[in-house]
Amino acid sequence: MPVNSPSMALQWERFASVSLDYSLANPKHHRVVDDHAFAMERVLEEVARRGYRRPGLVLRESQDVRTHHSRLGVFLVRRRLYPDWSDVPPLILPEDRWDADLFKAWLQREKPDVILTEEDELPDEVRQLRLTVPRDVGIAFFYKEHPQRSLSGLLIDSRRIGSMAASILMRMIETNERGTPRVPTTTLVESFTWHQGRTLRSPPVDAANTAPAAAPAALRRR
């Protein structure tokens, strides 16, 4: 749903309800969400393994608001914890649509060596600028529900997320829990796999058969 959409006028006290992700802002129900922050951390680890040092983030403002700045926050923190990474300002698209002109200006100005995104248009836009992927610039997708052979990044298992939501909903029905909860909970699901694709260069041979480096202590889960 749109970020600023009005509340749904339903008699919520008659229903057991669970929200998927953050799309329903009001009223606040129990939520089940794929872990955006942990997913971004995993993508950054894969980028680091491949020797990239100028990662840039392309994100729509509506996506950033909807995900409570979790992707942007991890990106900014991780960049500060690695001093050999260059400071490439993220491109936050102000409208809920792709903007080729803004992207072109940002790419030519900031010159990232790898771009993190979920924008399907980005590979073609890069090629139109006569850049070769991944030789001139890499592309890593932090959210894909359906595999595409050429795209490197995370595949989100939406069925597992839906299964978790269904389990919570069934528990609520069994315990006769209805209406808006007094203390809404958020369940984070780490349900994704890495897809190699062809939009990132291969990791060095000595890193290809090892797991990604552990995150710095400041980013590790307690």
C-alpha positions in Angstrom: 0.0 0.0 0.0 1.2 3.6 -0.5 3.2 5.0 2.4 0.7 7.8 3.2 -2.5 5.8 2.6 -5.4 6.4 5.0 -6.3 3.8 7.7 -8.7 1.0 6.5 -12.1 1.6 8.0 -12.8 -1.9 9.3 -14.3 -3.3 12.5 -10.9 -4.7 13.5 -12.3 -6.0 16.8 -14.1 -8.7 14.8 -10.9 -10.0 13.1 -7.7 -11.8 13.9 -5.1 -9.9 11.8 -1.5 -10.2 10.8 0.4 -7.7 8.6 3.0 -8.7 6.1 5.9 -6.3 6.0 5.4 -2.6 6.9 2.9 -1.8 4.1 0.0 -1.3 6.6 1.0 1.6 8.8 -2.2 2.1 10.7 -3.7 0.4 12.7 -0.7 -1.5 14.0 -1.1 -5.2 13.9 1.4 -8.0 14.6 3.8 -8.1 11.7 5.9 -10.7 9.9 8.8 -9.1 7.9 11.7 -10.4 5.9 14.8 -9.0 7.8 15.8 -6.1 5.6 18.7 -5.1 7.8 20.2 -8.5 7.9 19.7 -9.0 4.1 21.6 -5.7 3.4 24.4 -6.8 5.7 24.7 -10.1 3.7 24.8 -8.2 0.4 27.5 -5.9 1.7 29.5 -9.0 2.8 29.3 -10.4 -0.7 30.4 -7.1 -2.2 33.4 -6.9 0.2 34.4 -10.5 -0.7 34.7 -9.4 -4.3 37.0 -6.5 -3.6 34.6 -3.6 -4.3 35.5 -0.4 -2.4 33.1 2.2 -3.7 29.6 0.7 -3.0 26.7 2.9 -3.9 23.0 2.5 -2.8 20.0 3.3 -5.0 16.8 3.3 -3.1 13.4 4.9 -3.5 12.3 7.3 -0.8 9.0 5.4 -0.4 11.0 2.1 0.1 13.2 3.7 2.7 10.2 5.1 4.7 8.3 1.8 4.4 11.2 -0.3 5.7 11.9 2.2 8.6 15.3 3.1 7.1 16.7 -0.3 8.0 18.5 -0.9 4.6 19.9 2.7 4.5 20.9 2.5 8.2 23.0 -0.7 7.7 24.6 0.7 4.6 25.7 3.9 6.3 26.9 2.2 9.4 28.8 -0.6 7.6 30.5 2.0 5.3 31.8 3.9 8.4 33.2 0.7 9.9 35.3 0.0 6.9 37.7 3.0 6.4 39.0 1.6 3.0 35.5 2.1 1.6 34.9 5.4 -0.2 32.1 7.7 0.9 29.6 7.4 -1.9 26.4 9.3 -1.0 23.3 7.1 -1.5 20.9 8.0 -4.3 17.4 8.3 -2.7 14.9 8.7 -5.5 12.3 11.3 -4.3 9.3 9.9 -6.2 7.9 6.4 -6.1 9.1 5.7 -9.6 12.4 5.2 -11.5 14.2 8.4 -12.5 16.8 7.8 -15.3 18.1 11.4 -15.3 18.8 11.5 -11.6 20.5 8.1 -11.8 22.7 9.1 -14.7 23.8 12.3 -13.0 24.5 10.4 -9.7 26.5 7.6 -11.5 28.6 10.0 -13.5 29.3 12.2 -10.4 29.9 9.6 -7.7 31.4 6.8 -9.9 30.6 3.8 -7.6 32.3 0.5 -8.5 29.2 -1.5 -7.4 25.5 -0.5 -7.0 23.1 -2.0 -4.5 19.5 -1.8 -5.6 16.2 -3.5 -6.3 15.5 -1.5 -9.4 14.9 -3.8 -12.4 15.7 -1.0 -14.8 19.2 -0.4 -13.5 21.2 -2.9 -15.6 19.8 -1.6 -18.9 20.3 2.0 -17.7 24.0 1.3 -17.0 24.5 -0.3 -20.4 22.9 2.7 -22.1 25.7 4.7 -20.6 28.2 2.5 -22.4 29.4 0.8 -19.3 29.9 -3.0 -19.1 28.5 -5.0 -16.2 30.3 -6.2 -14.2 33.6 -5.1 -15.7 33.0 -1.3 -15.3 30.5 -1.4 -12.5 28.8 -4.3 -10.6 25.2 -4.6 -9.6 23.9 -6.4 -6.5 20.2 -6.8 -5.9 19.1 -6.9 -2.2 15.6 -8.0 -2.9 14.3 -10.4 -5.6 11.4 -12.8 -5.2 11.9 -14.6 -8.5 15.3 -15.8 -9.8 16.7 -14.3 -12.9 19.7 -16.1 -14.3 21.9 -13.0 -15.0 21.2 -10.9 -11.8 23.4 -11.3 -8.7 21.8 -10.8 -5.3 19.4 -12.1 -2.7 16.4 -14.3 -3.4 13.7 -13.8 -0.8 11.6 -16.9 0.1 8.1 -15.3 0.4 6.5 -18.6 1.0 8.4 -19.1 4.3 7.5 -15.6 5.3 3.8 -16.3 4.5 4.0 -19.6 6.4 5.3 -17.8 9.5 2.4 -15.3 9.2 -0.1 -18.1 8.8 1.2 -19.8 12.0 0.9 -16.6 14.0 -2.6 -16.1 12.6 -3.7 -19.6 13.5 -2.4 -19.2 17.0 -4.4 -15.9 17.4 -7.6 -17.7 16.2 -7.0 -20.6 18.6 -6.6 -18.1 21.5 -9.5 -15.9 20.4 -7.2 -12.9 19.9 -9.1 -10.2 18.0 -8.7 -6.6 17.2 -5.7 -4.3 17.4 -3.1 -5.6 19.9 -2.1 -3.5 22.9 1.6 -4.4 22.2 2.1 -5.2 18.5 5.1 -7.5 17.8 7.3 -7.8 14.7 8.7 -11.1 13.7 11.8 -10.9 11.5 12.4 -13.8 9.1 15.9 -14.4 7.6 14.5 -16.2 4.6 16.8 -15.7 1.7 19.6 -17.3 -0.4 22.4 -15.8 -2.4 22.1 -16.1 -6.2 25.5 -15.8 -8.0 24.3 -14.3 -11.3 26.5 -12.4 -13.6 26.2 -8.8 -12.6 29.0 -9.0 -10.0 32.6 -10.1 -10.6 33.7 -13.4 -9.1 35.4 -13.4 -5.7 39.1 -14.2 -5.5 40.0 -17.8 -5.6 41.0 -17.9 -2.0 37.6 -16.4 -1.0 35.4 -18.4 -3.3 35.2 -21.5 -1.1 34.8 -19.7 2.2 31.9 -18.1 3.9 31.7 -14.3 3.8 33.7 -12.5 6.5 32.0 -12.1 9.8 30.4 -8.7 10.4 32.2 -6.3 12.8 31.2 -6.7 16.5 29.1 -3.5 16.3 26.9 -5.2 13.7 26.6 -8.7 15.1 23.4 -9.8 16.7 23.2 -10.0 20.4 
